[in-house]
């Protein structure tokens, strides 16, 4: 297969702001991020956090009120510069696919290739059909395709003109959960094969983890962290990221020095491997909150600490138990599904952490 994309492109956002008239708070507030050529970024956050507005600003559909957007080292959006959307060489894929029902697959894909000669256009359509594994469906119409096939047609149509950057807004939201997960992996493989730089918007964490080389967590117009999935989960930079990504709770703790070594003392035991934690002096009297993920709490019948099961969620290979300590503190833990305990039952637990993450106690925590 011929190489579909070979020009190095960069996306840089520097202190980007977008304001809507009549709203005091910025829809996009001082956001900076960077995408390397061929990298796949994902924006994730609750509804109304500004992620779609950010995508629209990159596409040129929203004017910016501060900062700038650079693509391939060229400023395409700033207070003084606004390159028209059609001149940005960007492809877009929407959640409703926007396929033309009266055109078959190959004609849908070729819709944006009217500037090419007949032979070159036909060759490009065949090339992209092969990339998305739809060659046998070239003559089919959208209503004859499954939801996943329709999504791949929309993707092929966006890739056909060789965009500098591909933008995807909730592209799998209309599909069922199982298909979304499978298609997310397929789309990632397709875009990597095409060496395409892409930026997704989604509200689904598992989808973001499956697709993204780098993921941005947004809330109220702000970008809290821009990192890979592992870093977001194990080394969150703000309480919002810690709470939004994965399952976890906070428990009160104290960082102290014992026998010339810093430790974190919790109600579940003392943590000694805290090389990444701040010094005790970072918090008043060393008091802090420790993030406890569900996989930091291990079920152990012989453990001296007991917790009561208050809720259970079956997930096939495991249960997600919500637990309550005698003190009233709430925790969560993953337990293999053959350990089928009942709600109200008390089980032994112990803490087992590789990454100890601390924050100021909630009353002292600065606003996210």
VMD Tcl script that draws the C-alpha trace (Angstrom):
set ca {
  {0.00 0.00 0.00}
  {1.31 3.44 -0.82}
  {2.20 5.69 2.07}
  {-0.84 7.88 2.70}
  {0.76 10.55 4.85}
  {4.39 11.53 4.95}
  {4.57 15.22 5.78}
  {5.65 16.11 9.31}
  {2.95 18.17 10.98}
  {2.70 19.70 14.44}
  {-0.21 21.06 16.45}
  {0.59 23.66 19.10}
  {-1.89 25.50 21.28}
  {-0.44 28.30 23.39}
  {-2.56 29.87 26.15}
  {-5.68 29.49 24.00}
  {-8.87 31.25 25.07}
  {-12.38 31.18 23.61}
  {-15.19 33.35 25.02}
  {-18.84 33.24 24.08}
  {-20.74 36.56 24.15}
  {-22.75 37.06 27.33}
  {-20.78 34.49 29.34}
  {-18.37 35.66 32.03}
  {-16.43 32.38 32.16}
  {-14.27 31.40 29.20}
  {-15.42 28.29 27.34}
  {-11.72 27.52 26.76}
  {-9.39 29.02 29.34}
  {-5.62 29.37 28.85}
  {-5.10 25.93 27.27}
  {-1.68 24.88 26.02}
  {-0.96 21.50 24.43}
  {1.19 19.93 21.76}
  {0.78 17.02 19.34}
  {3.74 15.40 17.63}
  {3.48 14.25 13.99}
  {1.48 11.01 13.76}
  {0.42 11.28 17.40}
  {-3.15 10.68 18.52}
  {-4.51 12.97 21.21}
  {-7.80 12.69 23.09}
  {-9.76 15.31 25.01}
  {-11.95 13.96 27.78}
  {-14.07 15.54 30.47}
  {-17.64 16.00 31.68}
  {-20.33 17.53 29.47}
  {-19.88 21.27 29.05}
  {-16.19 21.24 29.93}
  {-15.18 22.90 26.65}
  {-13.65 20.00 24.76}
  {-15.89 20.32 21.67}
  {-15.43 24.11 21.68}
  {-11.68 23.53 21.67}
  {-12.00 21.16 18.72}
  {-14.14 23.68 16.83}
  {-11.58 26.42 17.48}
  {-8.84 24.23 16.01}
  {-11.05 23.59 12.98}
  {-11.56 27.33 12.53}
  {-15.26 27.20 13.38}
  {-14.87 29.33 16.54}
  {-12.81 32.53 16.78}
  {-10.25 32.72 19.57}
  {-10.09 35.57 22.08}
  {-6.56 34.94 23.30}
  {-3.49 32.85 22.63}
  {-2.88 31.10 19.34}
  {-3.10 27.84 17.40}
  {-0.19 26.73 15.23}
  {-0.32 23.95 12.67}
  {2.91 22.87 11.02}
  {4.62 25.91 12.57}
  {2.11 28.30 10.97}
  {-0.28 30.41 13.05}
  {-3.80 29.55 11.92}
  {-5.78 31.16 14.78}
  {-5.07 34.13 17.03}
  {-6.72 37.41 17.92}
  {-5.26 38.86 14.73}
  {-5.23 35.81 12.45}
  {-8.04 33.50 11.37}
  {-7.26 31.11 8.53}
  {-10.59 29.97 7.01}
  {-11.62 26.38 7.85}
  {-11.41 25.27 4.22}
  {-7.80 26.48 4.00}
  {-6.61 24.50 7.04}
  {-6.49 21.10 5.34}
  {-8.21 19.39 8.25}
  {-10.56 16.43 8.15}
  {-13.49 16.10 10.53}
  {-15.52 13.08 11.63}
  {-18.72 13.72 13.57}
  {-20.86 11.51 15.77}
  {-23.67 11.39 13.19}
  {-21.25 10.40 10.35}
  {-23.00 12.85 7.94}
  {-22.89 10.38 5.04}
  {-24.84 11.18 1.88}
  {-27.63 8.57 1.75}
  {-28.03 8.84 -2.05}
  {-24.33 8.10 -2.70}
  {-22.68 4.71 -2.42}
  {-19.54 4.12 -0.36}
  {-17.00 4.98 -3.04}
  {-18.89 8.13 -4.04}
  {-19.15 9.24 -0.42}
  {-15.40 8.80 -0.06}
  {-14.71 10.60 -3.32}
  {-16.93 13.58 -2.54}
  {-14.01 15.71 -1.37}
  {-11.74 14.69 -4.25}
  {-13.46 16.61 -7.04}
  {-10.25 18.56 -7.67}
  {-8.49 15.36 -8.84}
  {-8.52 13.84 -12.28}
  {-10.64 10.74 -12.84}
  {-7.75 8.25 -12.71}
  {-6.09 9.85 -9.69}
  {-9.42 10.11 -7.87}
  {-10.23 6.45 -8.54}
  {-6.81 5.33 -7.33}
  {-7.15 7.36 -4.14}
  {-10.60 5.94 -3.42}
  {-9.31 2.39 -3.88}
  {-6.35 3.15 -1.63}
  {-8.53 4.45 1.20}
  {-11.11 1.65 0.77}
  {-8.31 -0.84 1.29}
  {-7.07 1.05 4.34}
  {-10.47 0.84 6.08}
  {-11.20 -2.71 4.82}
  {-14.29 -1.74 2.82}
  {-13.24 -2.63 -0.72}
  {-16.02 -5.23 -1.02}
  {-18.58 -2.61 0.09}
  {-17.63 0.04 -2.47}
  {-21.01 -0.13 -4.24}
  {-23.13 -0.36 -1.10}
  {-25.24 2.55 0.15}
  {-25.07 3.77 3.79}
  {-28.36 2.14 4.78}
  {-26.94 -1.23 3.71}
  {-24.02 -0.96 6.15}
  {-23.66 -1.63 9.86}
  {-22.96 1.22 12.26}
  {-19.29 0.27 12.42}
  {-19.00 0.18 8.63}
  {-20.69 3.57 8.33}
  {-18.17 4.98 10.78}
  {-15.29 3.61 8.72}
  {-16.78 5.22 5.59}
  {-16.88 8.56 7.42}
  {-13.27 8.03 8.47}
  {-12.22 7.12 4.93}
  {-13.94 10.19 3.50}
  {-12.08 12.41 5.99}
  {-8.73 10.74 5.19}
  {-9.13 10.78 1.41}
  {-7.96 14.40 0.85}
  {-4.81 13.72 2.95}
  {-5.57 16.16 5.77}
  {-2.82 17.71 7.82}
  {-4.85 16.97 10.95}
  {-7.90 14.81 11.61}
  {-10.46 15.97 14.19}
  {-13.03 13.52 15.56}
  {-15.94 14.65 17.76}
  {-17.51 11.79 19.77}
  {-17.19 9.50 16.73}
  {-18.44 6.33 18.47}
  {-21.17 7.72 20.73}
  {-24.03 6.29 18.63}
  {-22.66 2.74 18.79}
  {-23.17 0.06 21.43}
  {-20.45 -0.42 24.05}
  {-18.91 -3.59 22.63}
  {-18.74 -2.19 19.10}
  {-17.29 1.10 20.36}
  {-14.38 -0.63 22.04}
  {-13.61 -2.78 19.00}
  {-13.98 0.10 16.55}
  {-11.79 2.35 18.68}
  {-8.94 -0.13 18.30}
  {-9.64 -0.46 14.56}
  {-9.62 3.31 14.05}
  {-6.37 3.65 15.98}
  {-4.77 0.99 13.75}
  {-6.10 2.71 10.60}
  {-4.80 6.13 11.60}
  {-1.43 4.73 12.64}
  {-1.15 2.97 9.27}
  {-1.96 6.28 7.58}
  {0.52 8.12 9.82}
  {-2.20 10.65 10.56}
  {-2.05 13.17 13.38}
  {-5.46 13.18 15.07}
  {-7.34 14.76 17.95}
  {-10.44 13.06 19.40}
  {-13.16 14.29 21.71}
  {-14.89 11.68 23.86}
  {-16.58 11.28 27.24}
  {-15.67 7.58 27.50}
  {-12.50 6.82 29.48}
  {-11.98 3.34 28.09}
  {-12.32 4.73 24.59}
  {-9.76 7.42 25.40}
  {-7.34 4.85 26.83}
  {-7.74 2.63 23.76}
  {-7.09 5.41 21.26}
  {-4.88 8.06 22.77}
  {-1.12 8.35 22.80}
  {-1.73 11.38 24.97}
  {-4.93 12.40 26.79}
  {-6.11 15.76 28.04}
  {-8.49 15.94 31.01}
  {-10.68 19.05 30.94}
  {-13.06 20.70 33.38}
  {-14.78 24.09 33.19}
  {-12.73 25.17 30.21}
  {-9.38 24.30 31.75}
  {-6.92 21.56 30.82}
  {-5.91 19.89 34.06}
  {-3.37 17.44 32.67}
  {-2.00 16.39 29.28}
  {-0.28 13.01 29.57}
  {-0.47 9.33 28.65}
  {-3.10 7.11 30.27}
  {-0.66 5.48 32.71}
  {0.48 8.85 34.05}
  {-3.08 10.16 34.38}
  {-4.07 7.09 36.40}
  {-1.02 6.70 38.62}
  {0.32 10.27 38.83}
  {-2.65 12.66 38.58}
  {-1.63 16.30 38.99}
  {-4.92 17.59 40.40}
  {-7.70 16.22 42.57}
  {-10.08 16.53 39.63}
  {-7.95 14.20 37.48}
  {-7.54 11.81 40.42}
  {-11.31 11.63 40.89}
  {-12.31 11.65 37.22}
  {-9.92 8.97 35.94}
  {-10.56 5.45 37.18}
  {-12.09 4.38 40.47}
  {-10.65 5.88 43.61}
  {-11.30 7.66 46.88}
  {-9.29 9.83 49.25}
  {-8.38 8.93 52.81}
  {-6.82 11.11 55.47}
  {-3.16 10.43 56.18}
  {-0.07 11.95 57.74}
  {3.39 12.20 56.21}
  {5.92 11.80 59.03}
  {9.57 10.98 59.60}
  {10.16 7.70 61.39}
  {13.74 6.55 62.05}
  {15.06 9.12 59.56}
  {12.74 7.88 56.80}
  {9.56 9.54 55.55}
  {6.42 7.42 55.76}
  {2.71 7.93 55.14}
  {0.50 6.75 57.97}
  {-3.06 5.77 57.04}
  {-5.95 3.99 58.73}
  {-5.06 0.93 56.66}
  {-1.38 0.85 57.61}
  {1.90 2.64 57.07}
  {3.25 3.23 53.57}
  {7.03 3.28 53.29}
  {7.69 3.40 49.54}
  {6.89 7.09 49.05}
  {9.82 8.31 46.97}
  {7.50 10.40 44.78}
  {5.67 12.09 47.67}
  {6.37 15.60 48.96}
  {8.27 16.10 52.20}
  {6.19 16.24 55.41}
  {6.73 20.02 55.48}
  {4.67 20.34 52.28}
  {1.46 20.05 54.33}
  {0.47 21.60 57.68}
  {1.60 19.13 60.37}
  {2.09 16.65 57.52}
  {-1.68 16.09 57.22}
  {-2.79 15.18 53.69}
  {-5.18 13.09 51.64}
  {-3.95 9.90 49.95}
  {-5.53 8.68 46.72}
  {-6.60 5.04 46.98}
  {-7.44 3.29 43.72}
  {-9.54 0.13 43.70}
  {-6.42 -1.83 42.72}
  {-4.51 -0.44 45.73}
  {-6.81 -2.33 48.12}
  {-6.31 -6.09 48.25}
  {-8.77 -8.62 49.69}
  {-7.00 -10.75 52.31}
  {-9.02 -12.86 54.77}
  {-6.11 -12.84 57.25}
  {-5.63 -9.06 57.23}
  {-6.29 -7.36 60.59}
  {-8.24 -4.50 58.95}
  {-11.84 -5.39 58.16}
  {-14.33 -3.63 55.91}
  {-18.01 -4.14 55.20}
  {-19.29 -4.62 51.66}
  {-21.92 -1.96 50.95}
  {-22.21 -2.45 47.20}
  {-20.99 -4.94 44.60}
  {-20.77 -4.73 40.83}
  {-20.17 -7.91 38.82}
  {-17.76 -7.45 35.91}
  {-17.24 -10.99 34.71}
  {-13.70 -11.74 35.82}
  {-14.00 -9.59 38.94}
  {-16.27 -7.75 41.35}
  {-15.93 -4.09 42.14}
  {-16.74 -3.91 45.84}
  {-17.59 -0.65 47.62}
  {-16.45 -1.00 51.22}
  {-16.97 0.84 54.50}
  {-14.50 0.73 57.37}
  {-15.62 0.73 60.99}
  {-14.64 4.42 61.05}
  {-17.14 5.13 58.28}
  {-14.51 5.70 55.57}
  {-15.46 4.41 52.13}
  {-13.11 2.43 49.86}
  {-13.28 0.40 46.67}
  {-11.49 -2.77 45.64}
  {-11.32 -5.18 42.70}
  {-11.76 -8.81 43.78}
  {-11.63 -11.92 41.54}
  {-15.20 -12.99 40.85}
  {-14.81 -16.39 42.50}
  {-14.68 -14.45 45.80}
  {-18.44 -13.90 45.82}
  {-19.14 -12.18 49.14}
  {-22.52 -10.79 50.09}
  {-23.52 -7.19 50.76}
  {-23.22 -6.57 54.49}
  {-20.42 -9.11 54.91}
  {-17.12 -8.04 56.53}
  {-13.92 -8.99 54.71}
  {-10.23 -8.53 55.43}
  {-8.33 -5.96 53.38}
  {-4.83 -4.56 53.17}
  {-3.22 -1.69 51.33}
  {-0.72 -2.49 48.57}
  {0.47 0.53 46.61}
  {3.21 1.14 44.06}
  {2.38 4.84 43.55}
  {1.54 6.92 46.61}
  {-0.20 10.13 45.52}
  {-0.99 12.82 48.08}
  {-2.96 16.07 47.99}
  {-3.82 18.75 50.53}
  {-6.75 17.71 52.71}
  {-10.07 18.63 51.13}
  {-10.63 21.71 53.29}
  {-7.17 23.00 52.33}
  {-7.25 21.98 48.67}
  {-7.07 24.86 46.21}
  {-9.96 24.95 43.70}
  {-9.34 22.84 40.60}
}
mol new
graphics top color blue
foreach p $ca { graphics top sphere $p radius 0.5 }
foreach p [lrange $ca 0 end-1] q [lrange $ca 1 end] { graphics top cylinder $p $q radius 0.2 }
display resetview
